[in-house]
Amino acid sequence: MLDHLIADFMKNWVLYVSIPFVSGIIGYVTKVVAIRMMFAPMDFIGFKIFGIPIGWQGIVPRKAEKMATISVELMSTRLITANEVFARLDPHRIAKEIEGPMTAAAEEITRAVAQQYQPGLWEMMPEFARQKIIKKMQTEAPQVVANIMSEIQGDVDKYFDIKHMVISNLMKDRKMLNEIFQKVGHQEFKFFSNAGFYFGFGIGLIQMICWLFFKQPWMLPAFGGFVGFFSDWAALQMMFRPLQPKKIMGVTVQGLFIKRQQEVAADYAALISKQLLTPANMMEELFRGAFSDRIMELIQRNVREMIDAQTGSIRPLVVYAVGSQKYIEMKNVVTDKILEKLPETMKHMESYAEDAMDVRNTLVERMQRLTPEEFEGMLRPAFKEDEWSLIAVGAALGFIVGELQVQFMLH
């Protein structure tokens, strides 16, 4: 019996030796496919039968809203708050940063409104009188912005919705979410693929011995399916488990993502601070976001108060000259024009705001202090419920390749 097995192995050694290598390739390919399926395609590809979708969409793009919601929940409760970010901004420094463009805008607005409502009177005024009005407007406009920022700081949650900002930006650009996960987990995904080969090769050695003894056609597809299933499952577990360092046979082991927490935190914070929690996105959320109507009311009130303060004791004369209705209209036009200019003007404070808010360093420091459970909760939960589908695809691919192996071995 033993002589017969040895003779069979020597005669067909190329086929036998190929089994563990093919098994290793199955393990590797199923991992590459699994990683690809996490991120692609961006949109659903397939069809529907009786309303049931048959096809695939990358887990991250498909779960973009849920992932964004989970991320921002953790971010706003454990890492950084909107109140904290805005508290780091100095309203008077902001006024100084935007003074140049705001001054130019104030002159343009003053001339336009004056010419619109009292063209003859404005043109007849001496230049020094016109300049005095313009200078007054230029002096007051940056201070209005400082007052507005101070009011926002006094009740940030009323005017700024950090959750809406993060979720809407990630939903608007789902590729950004892909990029965050791919860059943060690049080392783990490389390990995931390589581990598939080694798992597969090890199981393939057992598969080779079983085929040598039994030569049952069902064995190769069964082993192939098992390789795809087990290597996917084991590699996923190794990325996150164990959460705490454990000694196994004298070797300290810990989930790869968790073990790299310090480095992952730095990468994650860099991406978030450069692409999500930016001054530009925050200004966009203020002026066009969930609570933008409240910001508009705040600006309108401050601008109207500024105009009333400027006219001061001569306001009755101004009202008499242009009419009460026109005076109200004039204040509305000034407000609208300032609102129109403000988002562009505020871009000039972004460099200061980025340094002052210090989002990146804050995120790095606090992410590095998260417990392993909290750190895993930031990276894994949204696609955890779909890990079974990646494992199932790995098993199916392994089974198919195993069936092809049978055809090759028997012919």
ZAMARGU-4260 file (C-alpha; in steps of 0.2 Angstrom, whole numbers, plus 5000, padded with zeros to 4 digits):
<rodrens>
0) 5000/5000/5000 | 5014/5012/5005 | 5024/5008/4990 | 5009/5011/4979 | 5006/5028/4986
5) 5025/5033/4985 | 5025/5027/4967 | 5009/5037/4963 | 5016/5052/4971 | 5033/5051/4961
10) 5024/5048/4945 | 5012/5063/4947 | 5023/5073/4959 | 5020/5089/4949 | 5001/5088/4951
15) 5003/5084/4969 | 5015/5098/4973 | 5004/5110/4963 | 4989/5107/4976 | 4996/5117/4990
20) 5002/5131/4979 | 4985/5132/4970 | 4977/5132/4987 | 4988/5146/4992 | 4983/5156/4977
25) 4965/5153/4981 | 4968/5160/4998 | 4977/5175/4991 | 4965/5179/4977 | 4950/5177/4988
30) 4958/5190/4999 | 4962/5202/4985 | 4944/5200/4979 | 4937/5203/4997 | 4947/5219/4998
35) 4941/5225/4981 | 4923/5221/4986 | 4925/5232/5001 | 4928/5248/4990 | 4921/5244/4973
40) 4910/5247/4963 | 4905/5264/4969 | 4888/5262/4963 | 4877/5246/4962 | 4880/5235/4947
45) 4867/5221/4944 | 4849/5219/4941 | 4833/5215/4951 | 4822/5200/4950 | 4805/5202/4958
50) 4811/5218/4967 | 4826/5208/4974 | 4843/5216/4969 | 4855/5204/4962 | 4872/5211/4961
55) 4885/5221/4971 | 4890/5238/4977 | 4906/5241/4987 | 4903/5239/5006 | 4910/5256/5010
60) 4901/5266/4997 | 4885/5257/5001 | 4887/5260/5019 | 4893/5278/5017 | 4880/5286/5027
65) 4880/5273/5041 | 4899/5274/5042 | 4899/5293/5042 | 4886/5293/5056 | 4896/5281/5067
70) 4912/5290/5064 | 4905/5308/5067 | 4896/5301/5083 | 4913/5295/5090 | 4922/5310/5084
75) 4910/5323/5092 | 4908/5313/5108 | 4926/5306/5111 | 4938/5316/5100 | 4933/5334/5097
80) 4918/5345/5098 | 4911/5360/5088 | 4911/5371/5104 | 4929/5367/5107 | 4935/5371/5089
85) 4925/5387/5088 | 4931/5392/5105 | 4949/5392/5099 | 4945/5406/5086 | 4948/5424/5091
90) 4934/5435/5083 | 4945/5450/5083 | 4959/5441/5074 | 4946/5435/5061 | 4941/5453/5059
95) 4959/5458/5056 | 4962/5443/5044 | 4947/5448/5033 | 4949/5467/5035 | 4957/5470/5017
100) 4944/5461/5007 | 4930/5467/5018 | 4935/5485/5017 | 4935/5483/4998 | 4918/5475/4998
105) 4911/5488/5010 | 4916/5502/4998 | 4908/5493/4983 | 4892/5490/4993 | 4891/5508/5000
110) 4893/5516/4982 | 4881/5503/4974 | 4867/5506/4987 | 4869/5525/4988 | 4868/5526/4969
115) 4853/5515/4968 | 4843/5524/4981 | 4849/5542/4980 | 4859/5543/4964 | 4857/5562/4962
120) 4861/5566/4980 | 4876/5554/4981 | 4884/5562/4965 | 4881/5579/4971 | 4890/5576/4988
125) 4908/5582/4990 | 4920/5568/4988 | 4926/5570/5006 | 4908/5567/5012 | 4906/5552/5001
130) 4923/5545/5008 | 4918/5549/5026 | 4902/5538/5023 | 4913/5524/5015 | 4926/5525/5029
135) 4913/5523/5042 | 4906/5508/5033 | 4923/5501/5031 | 4927/5503/5049 | 4911/5495/5055
140) 4910/5480/5043 | 4925/5469/5050 | 4918/5473/5068 | 4901/5466/5062 | 4910/5450/5057
145) 4918/5449/5074 | 4902/5452/5083 | 4894/5438/5073 | 4908/5426/5077 | 4906/5430/5095
150) 4888/5426/5095 | 4891/5410/5086 | 4904/5405/5100 | 4891/5409/5113 | 4879/5395/5106
155) 4888/5385/5093 | 4875/5371/5093 | 4862/5383/5087 | 4872/5389/5072 | 4883/5374/5067
160) 4879/5356/5065 | 4895/5346/5064 | 4886/5330/5061 | 4877/5337/5046 | 4894/5344/5039
165) 4903/5327/5040 | 4889/5316/5034 | 4885/5328/5019 | 4903/5329/5014 | 4906/5311/5015
170) 4890/5307/5005 | 4894/5320/4992 | 4911/5312/4989 | 4910/5294/4994 | 4927/5292/4986
175) 4934/5301/5001 | 4927/5288/5013 | 4936/5275/5002 | 4952/5284/5003 | 4951/5286/5022
180) 4949/5267/5025 | 4962/5263/5011 | 4975/5274/5017 | 4973/5271/5035 | 4972/5252/5033
185) 4985/5249/5019 | 4997/5239/5029 | 4983/5228/5036 | 4975/5225/5019 | 4993/5219/5012
190) 4994/5207/5027 | 4976/5201/5023 | 4981/5196/5006 | 4998/5188/5010 | 4990/5179/5025
195) 4977/5171/5013 | 4992/5163/5003 | 5000/5156/5019 | 4983/5150/5026 | 4979/5142/5009
200) 4996/5134/5007 | 4995/5126/5024 | 4978/5119/5021 | 4984/5113/5004 | 4997/5102/5011
205) 4983/5093/5021 | 4973/5093/5005 | 4987/5085/4995 | 4989/5071/5008 | 4970/5068/5008
210) 4970/5067/4989 | 4985/5055/4989 | 4975/5043/5000 | 4957/5044/4994 | 4956/5053/4977
215) 4938/5058/4980 | 4932/5071/4967 | 4922/5080/4980 | 4938/5084/4991 | 4946/5097/4980
220) 4931/5109/4979 | 4927/5105/4997 | 4944/5110/5002 | 4944/5125/4990 | 4928/5131/4998
225) 4935/5129/5016 | 4951/5138/5011 | 4942/5153/5004 | 4930/5153/5020 | 4943/5150/5033
230) 4957/5161/5027 | 4945/5176/5025 | 4937/5173/5042 | 4954/5170/5051 | 4963/5185/5042
235) 4948/5197/5047 | 4949/5191/5065 | 4968/5194/5065 | 4965/5212/5060 | 4955/5216/5075
240) 4958/5202/5088 | 4963/5200/5101 | 4959/5218/5107 | 4972/5217/5121 | 4989/5210/5120
245) 4990/5191/5124 | 5004/5179/5125 | 5002/5163/5114 | 5016/5151/5115 | 5027/5164/5122
250) 5023/5176/5108 | 5013/5192/5111 | 4999/5195/5099 | 4986/5208/5096 | 4975/5213/5082
255) 4985/5222/5068 | 4974/5238/5067 | 4974/5239/5086 | 4993/5236/5088 | 4996/5250/5076
260) 4984/5262/5085 | 4997/5276/5086 | 5002/5276/5068 | 4984/5273/5062 | 4978/5288/5073
265) 4991/5300/5064 | 4986/5294/5047 | 4967/5296/5051 | 4969/5313/5059 | 4979/5319/5044
270) 4965/5314/5032 | 4951/5321/5043 | 4959/5337/5046 | 4964/5340/5028 | 4948/5334/5020
275) 4933/5335/5032 | 4936/5346/5048 | 4943/5361/5037 | 4939/5379/5039 | 4932/5380/5022
280) 4920/5366/5026 | 4915/5374/5042 | 4911/5391/5033 | 4901/5381/5020 | 4891/5373/5034
285) 4888/5390/5042 | 4882/5399/5027 | 4874/5384/5017 | 4871/5370/5030 | 4858/5364/5041
290) 4856/5380/5051 | 4861/5392/5038 | 4844/5401/5040 | 4849/5405/5058 | 4865/5412/5052
295) 4856/5423/5039 | 4845/5430/5053 | 4860/5433/5064 | 4869/5443/5050 | 4854/5452/5045
300) 4851/5458/5063 | 4869/5464/5065 | 4870/5473/5048 | 4854/5482/5052 | 4860/5487/5069
305) 4876/5493/5061 | 4866/5504/5048 | 4855/5511/5062 | 4870/5515/5073 | 4879/5524/5058
310) 4864/5535/5054 | 4862/5538/5073 | 4854/5555/5077 | 4852/5559/5058 | 4841/5543/5055
315) 4825/5553/5055 | 4832/5564/5042 | 4838/5549/5031 | 4821/5541/5033 | 4813/5558/5028
320) 4825/5560/5013 | 4822/5542/5006 | 4806/5537/5014 | 4803/5524/5028 | 4800/5510/5015
325) 4815/5514/5005 | 4825/5515/5021 | 4820/5497/5026 | 4823/5491/5008 | 4840/5499/5008
330) 4845/5490/5024 | 4839/5474/5016 | 4849/5477/5001 | 4865/5481/5011 | 4862/5465/5021
335) 4860/5454/5005 | 4876/5461/4997 | 4886/5458/5013 | 4879/5440/5014 | 4884/5438/4995
340) 4901/5444/4999 | 4904/5436/5016 | 4908/5417/5011 | 4921/5423/4999 | 4928/5436/5011
345) 4929/5423/5025 | 4941/5412/5014 | 4955/5425/5019 | 4954/5419/5037 | 4956/5400/5033
350) 4975/5399/5036 | 4973/5407/5053 | 4958/5396/5057 | 4967/5380/5053 | 4982/5385/5064
355) 4971/5391/5078 | 4959/5376/5078 | 4973/5363/5078 | 4962/5349/5073 | 4975/5337/5067
360) 4985/5337/5083 | 4970/5336/5094 | 4963/5321/5085 | 4980/5312/5085 | 4982/5315/5104
365) 4964/5309/5108 | 4963/5295/5096 | 4979/5288/5103 | 4971/5288/5120 | 4956/5278/5115
370) 4953/5261/5122 | 4955/5246/5110 | 4936/5244/5110 | 4933/5262/5106 | 4947/5262/5092
375) 4939/5246/5084 | 4922/5254/5085 | 4928/5269/5075 | 4935/5258/5061 | 4925/5242/5060
380) 4907/5242/5064 | 4899/5249/5049 | 4905/5235/5037 | 4906/5221/5051 | 4888/5216/5047
385) 4893/5213/5029 | 4909/5203/5033 | 4899/5187/5031 | 4896/5191/5012 | 4915/5193/5009
390) 4918/5176/5018 | 4904/5168/5007 | 4911/5175/4991 | 4929/5168/4996 | 4921/5151/5000
395) 4912/5151/4983 | 4927/5156/4973 | 4937/5143/4982 | 4924/5130/4978 | 4924/5134/4960
400) 4943/5134/4958 | 4943/5117/4968 | 4931/5110/4955 | 4942/5116/4941 | 4957/5107/4950
405) 4947/5091/4950 | 4944/5092/4931 | 4963/5095/4929 | 4968/5081/4941 | 4957/5068/4933
410) 4961/5071/4915
</rodrens>
